[in-house]
Amino acid sequence: MMDVYFKKPDSKLLSDYIEGFYLLMNEKEDSGFSYHTFPNNFQMVTFLLNGTASREGNLIQVMPSDHQISAYFINHFTSPMKIEYFGKVKELTIYFKPLGLHQFVSHFENYEQFENFTLFHDFESGIRNILSSENPGESLSELENYFANRFVLKKIDLITNLVKEIEYLDIESLSLKYNISRQYINNLFHRYLGKSPRDFKRIQRFIQSAKSKEISLTHKGLDASFYDQSHFSKEIRTLTGYQPKLFFKNIHFMTSNPWMLA
């Protein structure tokens, strides 16, 4: 079993753009570990120390390698993702909130990239120093400082408003409100989020249902603004591979990060 540490930003500024940081550590050469993560609207950047990762479909495998620092990017998936680890590994991952990544990079539109991801031109030396620390809490605090020093506020008001309002308005209503075409809205979502407005909205509803404190499935669906019970059940099955009752009964949250599930 790996050691897993999760930390939300202490900085109020960063907390508007970053959901949290987590550190995974396994010191045993001959052990393995795996977990599932489910669709979400975060943009995830992962750094590995002396490790490498490969992705085939919805399976990611991580194993030791001679690479000192490797960086990976995961943005959009609409069915469960399984992550498997083999041997000794040390990993840092940053969960950026929707649009949050754009406050730290100047230009980024390659949302299909997984391997050889370059967030900053000098990230290798900085991340190597952070991962070299033996103290998990110190590593996560240093990681927060690292990103705080690279924050540059950008005004992206239109897409910010669209992201907020698509949870309760349809694309046609947004098109009329902002006097822009539906195609332009679609292009903005793909440009800034790497996914369609439809996928963003359905995943956001799923997230809300997972966060809901309601016990009954009917009330969970209503909390998340699903049209009816049938629509709710169909979307949960599509996004998780489980019947809703089974999914909500059996998911086990490994950390306060709600998307890392055993």
Backbone bond lengths (Angstrom), bond angles and torsions (degrees), N, CA, C in turn:
res aa  C-N    CA-C-N  psi(-1)  N-CA   C-N-CA  omega(-1)  CA-C   N-CA-C  phi
1 M - - - 1.461 - - 1.520 109.80 -
2 M 1.296 116.27 130.78 1.453 120.77 177.98 1.521 111.34 -74.39
3 D 1.330 114.84 157.70 1.458 120.69 167.18 1.520 107.47 -88.43
4 V 1.327 116.44 129.84 1.459 121.84 -176.49 1.525 109.10 -123.69
5 Y 1.325 115.88 127.29 1.462 121.28 179.08 1.526 108.35 -125.62
6 F 1.331 115.68 130.88 1.461 120.14 179.71 1.516 109.46 -125.36
7 K 1.318 116.75 139.42 1.464 121.38 -177.31 1.521 109.95 -141.44
8 K 1.319 115.74 128.71 1.457 120.37 170.63 1.523 108.62 -83.76
9 P 1.329 118.47 151.93 1.467 120.03 -179.61 1.529 111.93 -59.92
10 D 1.315 116.42 137.43 1.463 120.78 172.53 1.531 109.78 -75.39
11 S 1.312 115.92 -31.70 1.458 121.79 -178.04 1.525 110.82 -72.60
12 K 1.347 116.47 126.51 1.469 119.83 176.11 1.518 110.41 -61.83
13 L 1.313 117.62 -36.97 1.459 121.36 179.14 1.524 110.53 -60.90
14 L 1.336 117.42 -50.91 1.463 119.87 -178.18 1.521 112.11 -67.75
15 S 1.329 117.03 -31.08 1.467 119.24 -177.53 1.522 112.50 -65.36
16 D 1.323 117.77 -17.55 1.461 121.05 175.39 1.523 111.67 -74.46
17 Y 1.325 116.72 -18.47 1.463 120.71 -172.68 1.523 113.84 -124.13
18 I 1.317 117.41 -18.83 1.460 121.35 -178.32 1.523 108.97 -124.83
19 E 1.343 116.49 126.62 1.461 120.77 177.29 1.528 110.67 -71.52
20 G 1.325 116.66 -41.28 1.459 118.82 -179.91 1.514 112.15 172.78
21 F 1.343 113.88 174.77 1.458 122.76 178.35 1.527 107.68 -122.32
22 Y 1.322 116.72 141.29 1.459 115.62 170.86 1.511 111.40 -134.10
23 L 1.326 113.56 151.64 1.457 123.10 -179.03 1.518 108.23 -121.47
24 L 1.333 116.34 127.29 1.464 122.68 175.08 1.520 108.40 -112.37
25 M 1.330 116.09 134.43 1.462 120.05 -179.63 1.520 109.78 -137.67
26 N 1.326 115.90 132.41 1.462 121.55 171.67 1.522 107.27 -137.47
27 E 1.317 116.97 116.04 1.458 121.70 -175.28 1.523 113.26 -92.74
28 K 1.336 117.27 -4.46 1.458 119.94 -175.86 1.525 110.85 -93.75
29 E 1.323 115.22 127.25 1.468 120.60 -177.45 1.524 112.59 -68.83
30 D 1.326 117.67 -31.50 1.466 121.09 -170.36 1.528 113.09 -107.01
31 S 1.332 117.64 23.96 1.460 119.44 -178.74 1.524 110.95 -119.92
32 G 1.313 115.37 161.01 1.458 120.77 178.62 1.520 110.48 -133.08
33 F 1.324 114.94 170.43 1.468 120.20 -175.29 1.513 107.68 -163.62
34 S 1.324 117.14 149.58 1.468 119.16 176.71 1.523 109.47 -149.52
35 Y 1.318 116.19 158.66 1.462 122.14 173.15 1.520 108.51 -152.00
36 H 1.324 115.75 166.04 1.459 121.81 175.68 1.523 109.29 -111.16
37 T 1.310 115.37 145.07 1.450 120.74 170.70 1.527 107.53 -126.61
38 F 1.315 116.00 146.52 1.459 120.95 -173.36 1.527 110.64 -110.51
39 P 1.318 117.52 162.36 1.469 120.66 -175.68 1.520 112.97 -51.00
40 N 1.320 115.66 138.21 1.461 122.27 178.46 1.518 108.23 -152.42
41 N 1.313 116.60 173.11 1.465 120.51 -178.62 1.526 112.69 -106.04
42 F 1.338 116.45 17.61 1.454 119.54 173.96 1.523 110.15 -78.61
43 Q 1.318 115.92 160.54 1.464 122.25 170.50 1.523 105.74 -114.36
44 M 1.328 116.61 118.02 1.457 121.83 -169.22 1.523 111.92 -108.15
45 V 1.317 115.61 126.05 1.459 122.47 175.78 1.517 107.32 -113.52
46 T 1.325 116.81 126.02 1.461 122.57 -176.77 1.520 110.90 -119.99
47 F 1.349 115.39 137.24 1.463 122.44 175.64 1.526 108.53 -118.10
48 L 1.328 116.42 133.69 1.460 122.12 177.78 1.525 109.79 -115.99
49 L 1.333 115.84 137.09 1.458 121.71 173.80 1.521 108.09 -98.42
50 N 1.339 116.29 119.79 1.470 121.89 -179.30 1.530 111.70 52.78
51 G 1.321 114.91 44.18 1.449 119.75 179.35 1.511 111.03 -147.16
52 T 1.321 115.52 164.87 1.460 120.75 177.53 1.522 108.99 -140.44
53 A 1.324 116.72 153.31 1.461 121.21 -179.20 1.520 109.92 -129.73
54 S 1.308 115.98 148.18 1.465 121.61 175.10 1.517 107.98 -131.90
55 R 1.325 115.28 146.95 1.466 119.83 -179.45 1.517 110.10 -125.55
56 E 1.325 114.70 132.19 1.460 121.31 172.82 1.520 107.14 -134.88
57 G 1.330 115.34 108.25 1.453 119.65 -175.58 1.519 110.52 63.18
58 N 1.324 116.29 -124.94 1.462 121.19 -179.24 1.521 112.29 -103.46
59 L 1.327 115.87 28.57 1.467 121.55 174.67 1.523 109.36 -122.10
60 I 1.341 115.93 126.60 1.463 121.94 174.13 1.517 108.02 -117.24
61 Q 1.323 116.72 130.17 1.458 122.07 178.43 1.522 109.43 -117.59
62 V 1.331 115.74 131.96 1.461 122.90 -177.54 1.517 108.39 -118.80
63 M 1.323 116.50 130.95 1.457 120.61 -180.00 1.524 111.07 -146.68
64 P 1.332 117.58 161.65 1.465 120.75 -179.13 1.524 111.41 -62.55
65 S 1.332 115.60 151.46 1.466 120.73 176.33 1.523 108.44 -156.66
66 D 1.335 115.39 178.54 1.466 121.14 179.36 1.516 112.27 -86.27
67 H 1.351 116.96 -5.91 1.466 119.40 179.67 1.525 109.42 -69.83
68 Q 1.327 116.58 123.58 1.469 118.74 -179.71 1.525 111.19 -64.12
69 I 1.331 116.00 -51.60 1.460 120.51 178.79 1.524 109.32 -133.56
70 S 1.337 116.51 127.13 1.460 122.29 174.76 1.524 108.03 -122.97
71 A 1.324 116.66 145.53 1.464 120.92 -178.27 1.526 110.08 -125.99
72 Y 1.335 116.05 141.51 1.454 122.42 -176.20 1.527 110.21 -137.73
73 F 1.329 115.01 156.29 1.458 120.65 -177.44 1.521 109.79 -133.23
74 I 1.334 116.24 129.94 1.464 122.07 175.47 1.517 107.77 -126.58
75 N 1.327 115.68 128.68 1.454 118.92 -173.74 1.519 114.24 -124.50
76 H 1.331 117.40 -48.41 1.462 118.78 -168.46 1.517 110.72 -141.74
77 F 1.332 115.19 122.71 1.462 120.76 171.60 1.523 107.17 -150.98
78 T 1.300 117.21 147.18 1.464 121.20 -172.86 1.524 112.53 -118.45
79 S 1.324 117.40 15.06 1.457 122.62 172.52 1.523 107.37 -146.34
80 P 1.333 118.89 164.86 1.465 120.49 -173.01 1.530 112.96 -56.71
81 M 1.313 115.13 143.27 1.454 122.96 177.41 1.532 108.29 -111.49
82 K 1.327 116.69 130.68 1.462 121.06 176.39 1.522 109.13 -104.42
83 I 1.346 116.10 132.16 1.452 121.33 178.00 1.522 108.15 -117.29
84 E 1.336 116.69 122.43 1.460 123.09 -178.68 1.523 109.81 -113.68
85 Y 1.329 115.92 138.04 1.465 122.18 178.53 1.521 109.19 -118.94
86 F 1.331 115.35 140.52 1.450 121.61 178.65 1.522 109.02 -128.97
87 G 1.332 116.76 118.46 1.462 120.27 176.64 1.514 113.88 79.67
88 K 1.319 115.23 -165.44 1.461 122.74 -175.57 1.524 110.54 -68.66
89 V 1.343 116.30 133.33 1.458 120.16 -178.48 1.527 109.99 -153.41
90 K 1.320 115.09 150.62 1.461 122.04 173.14 1.514 106.86 -140.22
91 E 1.324 116.71 123.08 1.464 121.51 -170.09 1.526 111.04 -137.04
92 L 1.320 115.19 137.47 1.462 122.17 172.35 1.522 108.68 -117.62
93 T 1.327 117.43 133.73 1.467 120.85 177.73 1.517 109.72 -131.40
94 I 1.330 115.43 138.26 1.457 122.20 176.53 1.526 108.00 -111.48
95 Y 1.321 116.09 127.54 1.455 122.06 176.55 1.528 107.97 -99.80
96 F 1.337 116.98 103.84 1.461 121.51 176.57 1.528 109.61 -84.22
97 K 1.315 116.82 135.11 1.456 120.87 173.79 1.530 109.78 -68.16
98 P 1.333 118.54 162.74 1.463 119.65 177.88 1.526 111.14 -50.58
99 L 1.313 116.65 128.55 1.464 125.66 -178.87 1.530 113.22 75.22
100 G 1.332 118.29 -9.18 1.459 120.46 -177.23 1.514 114.21 -63.04
101 L 1.326 116.79 -37.46 1.468 120.86 -177.95 1.519 111.77 -57.97
102 H 1.338 116.89 -31.68 1.459 120.94 -175.51 1.525 112.86 -70.30
103 Q 1.324 117.85 -12.96 1.467 120.44 176.94 1.532 111.96 -84.48
104 F 1.324 116.33 -1.46 1.467 120.38 -177.72 1.523 112.94 -122.01
105 V 1.316 117.39 -13.06 1.462 120.98 179.60 1.522 109.06 -127.51
106 S 1.321 116.20 151.49 1.461 120.50 -179.10 1.521 111.98 -77.76
107 H 1.323 115.90 -50.02 1.460 120.64 -178.47 1.519 108.08 -139.71
108 F 1.313 114.79 125.48 1.457 118.18 175.31 1.514 109.43 -152.06
109 E 1.331 115.88 114.08 1.461 119.90 -178.56 1.521 112.69 -133.60
110 N 1.344 117.34 -0.98 1.458 119.42 -178.49 1.521 110.13 -87.93
111 Y 1.327 116.39 77.87 1.449 120.51 -175.09 1.524 112.89 -78.77
112 E 1.313 117.25 -7.54 1.457 119.76 178.70 1.524 111.83 -87.74
113 Q 1.332 117.21 -10.55 1.454 120.64 -176.37 1.517 110.99 -70.10
114 F 1.317 115.91 140.14 1.459 121.53 174.25 1.527 109.77 -119.95
115 E 1.331 116.18 -59.72 1.464 120.37 -179.17 1.531 111.82 -86.74
116 N 1.338 114.41 165.29 1.466 122.25 175.58 1.523 112.42 54.71
117 F 1.308 115.32 39.27 1.453 120.90 -178.48 1.529 109.87 -79.55
118 T 1.333 117.50 130.89 1.457 121.98 179.18 1.518 109.09 -117.89
119 L 1.333 116.61 107.61 1.457 121.10 -179.91 1.521 110.95 -83.06
120 F 1.350 116.14 -47.99 1.465 122.57 176.29 1.522 107.86 -131.64
121 H 1.325 117.40 152.82 1.454 119.66 -176.46 1.529 112.60 -65.23
122 D 1.347 117.52 -24.69 1.463 120.87 -176.15 1.531 112.00 -112.70
123 F 1.343 116.88 24.78 1.459 118.04 -171.86 1.526 113.22 -67.95
124 E 1.326 118.42 -28.79 1.464 120.31 -172.61 1.528 112.43 -61.15
125 S 1.336 117.16 -48.44 1.461 119.38 -178.14 1.526 111.28 -68.17
126 G 1.347 117.48 -41.41 1.458 120.91 -179.50 1.517 112.29 -64.79
127 I 1.326 117.36 -46.58 1.460 121.30 -178.98 1.524 110.68 -69.54
128 R 1.322 117.62 -35.33 1.468 120.37 177.86 1.525 110.60 -60.73
129 N 1.332 117.16 -42.82 1.457 120.47 178.54 1.528 111.64 -63.97
130 I 1.339 115.68 -39.68 1.467 119.85 179.72 1.532 110.90 -65.62
131 L 1.320 116.75 -44.78 1.457 120.90 -178.30 1.523 112.98 -72.93
132 S 1.314 117.11 -18.22 1.468 120.74 -179.28 1.528 112.21 -76.22
133 S 1.320 117.33 -15.60 1.458 120.65 179.54 1.527 110.32 -66.76
134 E 1.330 116.56 141.10 1.461 121.65 178.53 1.526 112.12 -85.97
135 N 1.328 116.68 -9.63 1.460 121.89 -176.70 1.528 110.00 -101.73
136 P 1.347 119.14 111.58 1.478 120.98 -177.22 1.525 113.28 -57.32
137 G 1.323 117.23 -43.86 1.459 120.04 -179.97 1.513 111.61 -62.64
138 E 1.317 116.15 -38.98 1.469 120.78 178.21 1.517 110.95 -65.90
139 S 1.331 116.77 -40.72 1.467 120.75 178.59 1.522 111.05 -60.63
140 L 1.339 116.82 -45.18 1.464 120.39 -177.93 1.529 111.24 -68.70
141 S 1.323 117.52 -36.61 1.472 120.38 177.67 1.529 110.39 -67.69
142 E 1.332 116.48 -40.40 1.465 120.08 177.87 1.526 110.83 -65.38
143 L 1.332 116.37 -36.18 1.465 120.04 178.08 1.523 110.26 -64.55
144 E 1.327 117.12 -41.46 1.462 120.16 177.37 1.530 110.62 -61.47
145 N 1.321 117.49 -44.02 1.466 120.84 178.63 1.523 111.29 -63.33
146 Y 1.323 115.37 -37.41 1.462 121.01 179.86 1.538 110.09 -59.14
147 F 1.333 116.87 -44.45 1.462 119.84 -179.27 1.519 112.10 -78.16
148 A 1.312 117.81 -31.93 1.463 120.06 177.17 1.528 110.58 -60.36
149 N 1.320 116.71 -35.73 1.468 121.29 -179.58 1.520 112.87 -75.49
150 R 1.318 117.13 -9.61 1.465 120.85 -178.81 1.525 112.39 -113.21
151 F 1.303 116.71 10.16 1.460 121.19 -179.96 1.529 110.79 -79.00
152 V 1.334 115.73 130.03 1.467 121.89 174.95 1.531 106.80 -135.81
153 L 1.328 117.35 112.71 1.462 120.79 -176.48 1.520 111.18 -65.96
154 K 1.330 115.78 129.89 1.461 121.66 177.63 1.527 108.87 -121.83
155 K 1.312 116.22 139.03 1.459 120.84 179.18 1.527 109.48 -88.53
156 I 1.296 114.93 108.70 1.466 121.15 177.74 1.533 106.90 -129.30
157 D 1.329 114.16 60.28 1.457 121.06 -169.01 1.522 113.97 -63.08
158 L 1.337 117.38 -41.88 1.454 118.97 -174.56 1.516 111.78 -64.25
159 I 1.319 117.70 -52.10 1.470 119.30 -179.30 1.524 110.23 -66.62
160 T 1.329 117.96 -31.61 1.467 120.63 176.60 1.529 110.27 -61.95
161 N 1.320 116.97 -44.63 1.463 120.68 178.32 1.525 111.86 -66.01
162 L 1.319 115.88 -40.84 1.466 119.57 179.51 1.524 111.54 -62.39
163 V 1.333 116.31 -41.59 1.463 120.80 179.89 1.526 110.58 -63.52
164 K 1.318 116.90 -40.68 1.469 120.25 179.00 1.525 111.78 -67.34
165 E 1.319 116.53 -40.66 1.459 120.14 -169.95 1.524 114.29 -89.44
166 I 1.334 117.41 -16.71 1.463 118.28 -178.29 1.526 111.52 -69.54
167 E 1.316 117.05 -14.88 1.463 119.80 177.91 1.531 111.26 -67.59
168 Y 1.343 117.50 -25.87 1.473 118.61 -178.97 1.528 113.37 -129.25
169 L 1.327 118.03 0.32 1.460 121.41 174.75 1.523 109.69 -123.01
170 D 1.336 117.22 148.35 1.461 119.08 175.74 1.533 109.40 -86.45
171 I 1.315 115.76 171.96 1.464 120.64 -175.05 1.520 111.18 -64.00
172 E 1.322 117.10 -36.84 1.462 120.36 179.55 1.530 110.70 -61.92
173 S 1.336 116.48 -42.04 1.469 120.62 178.91 1.517 111.61 -66.17
174 L 1.332 116.77 -39.57 1.465 120.71 177.81 1.522 110.71 -66.48
175 S 1.330 116.27 -37.06 1.459 121.44 179.02 1.526 110.58 -61.89
176 L 1.322 116.27 -43.96 1.462 120.99 179.41 1.527 111.60 -69.67
177 K 1.318 116.64 -41.63 1.457 120.80 -176.81 1.523 111.62 -63.13
178 Y 1.340 117.06 -42.51 1.470 120.74 -175.04 1.531 112.91 -101.78
179 N 1.345 115.45 3.03 1.467 120.47 177.84 1.526 111.80 55.54
180 I 1.303 115.66 46.84 1.463 122.26 176.62 1.528 107.84 -132.59
181 S 1.301 116.23 159.11 1.460 119.92 -176.48 1.530 111.00 -77.96
182 R 1.303 115.33 159.02 1.462 120.92 175.92 1.526 110.16 -63.26
183 Q 1.329 116.15 -36.67 1.465 119.56 179.04 1.528 110.80 -64.01
184 Y 1.347 116.92 -37.96 1.460 120.43 179.73 1.532 110.45 -66.26
185 I 1.330 116.55 -39.05 1.464 120.38 176.32 1.524 109.89 -62.13
186 N 1.307 115.74 -44.82 1.464 120.39 178.41 1.531 110.90 -59.83
187 N 1.332 116.43 -43.34 1.468 120.51 179.87 1.529 111.66 -63.62
188 L 1.342 116.57 -39.36 1.462 119.98 179.25 1.525 111.50 -63.94
189 F 1.332 117.16 -41.52 1.460 119.98 178.94 1.525 111.13 -64.27
190 H 1.313 116.79 -42.45 1.468 119.40 178.21 1.524 110.92 -66.52
191 R 1.319 117.03 -37.68 1.466 120.73 -178.68 1.522 112.17 -67.07
192 Y 1.325 117.69 -43.97 1.461 121.05 -173.75 1.525 114.38 -97.02
193 L 1.342 116.93 -22.95 1.455 119.55 -174.49 1.524 113.66 -123.48
194 G 1.319 116.17 -11.72 1.458 118.77 177.73 1.515 114.17 73.01
195 K 1.335 117.09 20.73 1.460 119.99 -179.44 1.521 108.97 -154.98
196 S 1.325 115.97 166.43 1.458 120.81 -179.52 1.522 110.83 -78.10
197 P 1.338 117.48 158.54 1.470 119.73 174.48 1.524 112.15 -57.31
198 R 1.322 116.29 -36.90 1.472 120.36 -179.37 1.524 110.81 -62.63
199 D 1.349 117.11 -47.76 1.457 119.70 -179.50 1.524 111.11 -65.44
200 F 1.331 116.74 -39.78 1.458 119.56 178.58 1.528 110.18 -59.63
201 K 1.313 116.66 -45.15 1.464 121.35 -175.73 1.528 111.43 -67.37
202 R 1.325 116.88 -43.67 1.468 118.77 -177.37 1.525 111.11 -69.16
203 I 1.340 117.25 -35.12 1.461 119.79 176.94 1.520 110.52 -70.24
204 Q 1.337 116.39 -37.19 1.460 119.51 178.87 1.528 111.03 -63.90
205 R 1.319 116.31 -37.76 1.466 119.57 176.71 1.527 111.00 -65.45
206 F 1.320 115.88 -40.29 1.465 120.11 177.14 1.529 110.68 -61.11
207 I 1.330 116.43 -43.05 1.470 120.92 178.20 1.531 110.22 -59.18
208 Q 1.327 116.51 -44.72 1.456 120.10 -179.28 1.528 111.38 -63.90
209 S 1.320 117.08 -36.94 1.468 119.06 178.94 1.519 110.77 -67.83
210 A 1.339 117.60 -35.63 1.464 120.99 178.71 1.527 111.22 -69.48
211 K 1.323 116.55 -31.08 1.464 120.65 179.54 1.528 112.68 -82.19
212 S 1.323 117.13 -18.13 1.458 121.26 -175.21 1.529 111.44 -60.04
213 K 1.327 115.86 138.43 1.463 121.62 177.75 1.529 112.14 -87.06
214 E 1.328 115.76 -4.34 1.464 119.43 -178.44 1.533 110.58 -64.85
215 I 1.311 116.60 145.60 1.458 121.87 179.01 1.527 110.96 -84.90
216 S 1.323 116.67 -45.60 1.464 120.01 -176.18 1.519 111.17 -75.71
217 L 1.325 115.66 144.68 1.467 120.49 179.04 1.520 110.91 -64.85
218 T 1.323 116.81 -35.55 1.465 120.03 179.22 1.521 110.69 -59.00
219 H 1.330 116.49 -46.48 1.456 120.48 -178.71 1.523 111.83 -71.51
220 K 1.325 117.07 -32.57 1.470 119.55 174.82 1.529 110.07 -61.16
221 G 1.338 115.71 -44.31 1.455 120.29 179.33 1.519 112.13 -63.83
222 L 1.334 116.55 -41.14 1.461 120.30 178.57 1.526 110.85 -66.25
223 D 1.321 117.12 -39.66 1.465 121.48 177.55 1.525 111.38 -57.91
224 A 1.332 115.07 -33.91 1.464 120.31 -176.15 1.526 112.53 -96.61
225 S 1.331 117.64 10.13 1.477 123.56 174.93 1.522 113.85 65.70
226 F 1.340 116.80 30.38 1.463 118.63 172.33 1.527 108.98 -74.37
227 Y 1.332 116.09 150.66 1.460 120.44 -174.54 1.525 111.66 -62.94
228 D 1.339 115.13 -46.44 1.459 120.27 -178.98 1.526 108.33 -158.94
229 Q 1.325 116.01 179.29 1.461 121.07 -176.64 1.529 111.74 -63.37
230 S 1.311 116.91 -37.52 1.463 120.84 -179.77 1.530 111.01 -64.30
231 H 1.327 115.67 -44.95 1.462 120.51 178.24 1.528 110.66 -62.69
232 F 1.316 116.91 -43.61 1.459 122.41 178.90 1.528 110.83 -59.50
233 S 1.323 117.10 -49.35 1.465 121.45 -178.04 1.523 111.76 -62.31
234 K 1.327 115.94 -42.32 1.467 119.81 -179.74 1.521 111.44 -62.77
235 E 1.337 117.58 -43.82 1.459 121.02 -178.53 1.526 111.59 -67.34
236 I 1.316 117.86 -39.94 1.468 120.55 178.58 1.525 109.87 -63.93
237 R 1.319 117.40 -42.78 1.472 120.41 178.32 1.524 110.84 -62.11
238 T 1.330 116.21 -42.11 1.470 120.39 -178.48 1.528 111.50 -66.07
239 L 1.324 117.17 -42.99 1.462 121.29 -173.45 1.525 113.75 -83.25
240 T 1.341 117.47 -22.71 1.465 119.48 -176.38 1.519 114.59 -117.60
241 G 1.333 116.70 -21.91 1.456 119.34 -175.21 1.522 112.52 83.44
242 Y 1.329 117.59 3.33 1.462 122.54 -178.19 1.529 110.59 -119.87
243 Q 1.343 115.04 154.36 1.455 119.12 165.81 1.533 107.66 -66.33
244 P 1.339 118.67 143.41 1.468 120.66 -176.30 1.526 114.12 -52.18
245 K 1.330 117.65 -44.68 1.467 120.15 -178.06 1.519 110.88 -60.37
246 L 1.314 116.63 -43.14 1.468 121.32 -179.29 1.522 110.94 -69.33
247 F 1.324 116.56 -40.68 1.468 120.25 -179.03 1.524 111.28 -62.39
248 F 1.313 117.61 -52.13 1.460 120.34 -175.48 1.531 112.35 -71.94
249 K 1.323 117.01 -21.86 1.463 120.58 178.73 1.522 111.47 -79.59
250 N 1.332 116.98 -35.52 1.458 119.84 -167.83 1.524 116.05 -108.43
251 I 1.334 118.87 -10.32 1.457 117.68 178.89 1.524 109.64 -64.44
252 H 1.313 114.71 140.55 1.465 121.36 179.95 1.516 108.32 -124.28
253 F 1.315 116.93 118.16 1.454 121.14 -178.79 1.521 109.92 -82.50
254 M 1.335 116.34 119.18 1.457 120.47 -177.78 1.520 112.36 -75.50
255 T 1.315 116.97 -30.47 1.458 121.56 -179.17 1.513 107.92 -143.29
256 S 1.324 117.82 -177.20 1.461 120.94 175.26 1.518 111.49 -71.77
257 N 1.323 117.17 -7.04 1.454 121.53 170.21 1.525 107.62 -78.39
258 P 1.335 118.64 112.40 1.468 120.44 -170.34 1.516 115.57 -72.77
259 W 1.320 118.90 -1.81 1.468 118.47 -174.61 1.523 112.99 -110.15
260 M 1.332 117.76 5.88 1.451 119.92 173.79 1.530 106.75 -104.87
261 L 1.305 116.66 108.34 1.452 121.01 -169.93 1.517 110.82 -124.65
262 A 1.314 115.95 138.17 1.467 120.12 179.00 1.518 110.52 -73.23
